[in-house]
């Protein structure tokens, strides 16, 4: 029984229990007062909450350039993953919500510069509105050593 408990305790220490606000990407919003975590590690998996390229405490609207908005939100995801010792290449699944499907090429142009092949599995979903007037919201799953595991699937 002691051996099992020690194994569980060790496994739980591999990644932080929660990506806390002070570790999350710096924004004008106090994430600790919101009812979610920017990222939640469970075992070897990090569940990444939806990220926007708009900071309502700083930005009155999304950047005029959709590519700038995508960079801002992907930088936020990158910072969230870094707190768990992961990189964008450890992402195995991504969901993208977009208010204007005509922005698909602009999104892909920036998105492809943040990942290397094999890219994560992905859904690109059209929606009517997003919070704070954002054009994009991105969430997903990352796995510890996901980059190496994905290379084995080619």
N, C-alpha and C positions, 0 to 999 in steps of 0.2 A: 504494500500500500504506500509506504514512504517513497519507494522508487517511482511509482506512478505519479504521486503528488509533485515530486521533484521535476519529473518530465513535463508535467502540465505547467508548473511555475516557470520552467526554462522556456517553454514554447511561448508563453504569454509575454516574456521579456524580450522576445526577438524583435518585436515592433512596438512602438508606443501604444498605450491603450486607446488614446484619443488624440487626434491632432488638435491641440488647444489653441485658443485664439491668439495667445502670445507667440505661438509657433507658426501660425497661419500667415499667408501673405498679408503684408501691411496694407490696410485700407482704412478709410475713415469710419467704417462701420465697426462697432464693437461686437464682434462675432459671439463673444461669450454671453451676450444678452439675447441671442437668437436661439430658437429651439432646434438647432442642428449642429453637427460638427462638419467642418470643411472636408475632413477625411476621417474614416473610422477603420482602423486596422482590426481585423479578426483573423487570428492565425497568420497565415502567410499572405492574406488578401487585404487590400486596402480599398474600401468602398469610398469613392470620391463623389462628394455632393455636387450638385449643379453649380457651376461657376459662370459668372457673367463677366463681360468686358466693360461693365459700368459700375462705378462706385457711387451710390446715391449720396453719400456724404460729401463727395468731392465733385462729381460730374452732374451737370444739370440735364445732360442727355448723352446717349452713346456717342462715341467718336464719329465724326462725319465720314471718315474712311472706314468701311467695314473691315478691311484688313487690319487696321489698328485695333479695332474692337476684338478681333480674333486673337491677335498677339497678346493683348492684355489678359484675356481670360485664360489662354494657354499658359502664360507666365504664372498665373495664379495656381493652376493645376500643378505645374512644375514645382512651385514652391511648396505646395501641400504635400506632394510626393516626397520631396527632399527631406521633410521632417521625419519620414519613416525610412529613410535611406534608400528610396527608390528613384527611378528616373522615368521619363516619358516612355522609354522603350520597355518598361515593365508593365505598361498598360496593355491589357488583353482584350478589353471591350470598351467601346465609347458610344454614348448616345448624344446626338446633336439635335437640338431643337432650334428651328429657324423660322422667323416671321415672314421671310420673303425668299422663296426657293430660287429666285433669280440670283441670289447671293452665293449659291452653291460653288461656282468657280472661284470666287474671291476667298471663300472659306477654305477650299481645298488647296489653294496656292499657299496659304500660310500654314495650314494644318500639316501638309506634307513636309514642311521644313522643321517640324518639331519631332517627327518620328522617323525611324528608319525601317526598312523592310525586314521581316514581314510586318506590315501594319496591323494594328489591332482590328478585330472584328468591329463593325460600326453600323449604326442606324442613323439616318439623316431624316428627321421628322419635321414636316411643316406644321406650324401652330399659328393661331391667330395673334396672340399677344404673349409677351414675356414681361416680367417685373422690370420696373424702372425704364421702360422703353427700349430695352436691349433687343438686338436683332438675333442674338445667339445665346444659347445656354448649353453647356457641355458637362456631362457627368460620365462616370465609368468605373471600371474595376482595374486594379493593378495587382500583380502577384509578385511576391519576392522571387527574384531570379526569373521573372517572366521573360526577359529578353533572351536568356539562354534557352528557356523552354520553348519559346516560339521558333527559334532557329531550328529546333529539332523537328518542326512540323512541316518544313518545306517539301 
